[in-house]
Amino acid sequence: MASAATPYLRLLTTTQFAFNTGFFAVLPYLAAHLGSGLSMAGWLVGLVLGLRTFSQQGLFVVGGALTDRYGPRPVVLAGCALRIAGFGWLAYAGSPATVIAAVLLIGFAAALFSPAVESETAREAVRHEQATGTPRAQVLALFSAAGQAGAFLGPLLGSLLLLLGGGFRAACLAGALVFVAVLVGHARLMPGRKDARDDAVPRNGERDDAITRNGERDDAIIRNGVRDGAVTRTAQRATTSSAASSWRAVFTNRPFLVLCLAYSTYLVAYNQLYLSLPAEVERATGSQAALGWLFALSSLLVVTLQLPLTRRSAHRLTPRTALVTGLTVVAAGFAAVPLTPGGPGGLLPGAVLVVLLTLGQMLLVPAARGIVPDLVDDRRLGLATGALSSVSGLAVLGGSAATGAFLGAPALVLWTALAAVPLAGAALAFTLPAGHGEKYGRRGKEQRAREVGG
């Protein structure tokens, strides 16, 4: 399938692999560096890690909006430059203030380039589907598998550098070098502002947004030879109005908000790999030493099974059905923990959770990303992609606090409550449109805009 994809899709997929390789060469070792290397208190380590997550997930919507405004190329390049600076700064940061600043810079860099790459991948997957008939979920599955391969390789690169005596600083500098390569590659290979927005035909004969769809209004005015200050102010107001209109259109789109809430339940569940699973492993074995093997199992499952699973499901399931099924499988993983016998080393319940959570993830993530282009206008795809992650990030922030309060509860209560979260998401997802079938296909957006926009 990779050989059949367009060169641009291959570039975007390789980008995701490189992003995660560089990032995960550093992230798994950050907490130990802060605690042991810099002697930070536990609460401060937790604060730093929380700030990193918030500066990334919480600001995805900003990166998405900038992508819609300026196109993906400058946003990706700016994100890579900030990530290089952040890793270089973190390598030499020695005080809490400098560490926090570097971590915020690293997180914000991802908030720039990830929505740009993800929205472009979704847009190109739809075009590839229309041109070849290949279900978009297969393209998005390849994108996910490439990211997981990077997440699998990155920690190995970091471990190798640590074993060779380079320490955390060497891991940071290696991560920075990966992003230097990505920056150079994209400066040469990533096309400039493309795309469908430049040749879009106004829907329903309406032309009030025509100038915005064809680029910034002041550029159009310059082409007509009109440059007085009053017109410039009018152009600025038109740009501001267009941006506000985009935000309103996305955040008042009820089906899209339903998708955000359903997807949020998955991310709240997935976050339990870092919260409830470590507690379960420690309860079962007396330590968290085996946790790394369970994480490796998750990455290995995605790398080896994502493409074959999606290839089969994409031809048999609508995106909505895949999303509902994936969330239900995730819920089953949590429900199985108190019912599964301890097994060898007491790790069997945790392993069952990891396997079912990963299988559910492989079904639902490509489906959810494939639904977004059907629910929002193409010109707002970057904003919507960022909003999907930002809303989910806020849900994880609240969900993690609630889960922490449950960790001391009896196992049956804890795992039943956790299973109820993705199960509620599956119920929400069931109310979404069926997908890009006969109603939401190549020409479905005009009808969709009339249904949603009312």
BELSUL-V40185 format. One line per field, one symbol per residue. burial: # if it has 16 or more other C-alpha atoms within 10 Angstrom, else .. Layout:
BEGIN
burial=???
END
This chain:
BEGIN
burial=....#...###################.###.###....#....#..##.###################.#######.#############.#.....############################.##....######################.###.##....##############.##..#...#..#...#.............########..#..........#..#..##..##..##.##..#.###################..#######.#......#..##.#######.###.###.##..######################.#.....####################################################.##..#..##......#############.###.#####...#....#..##.....
END
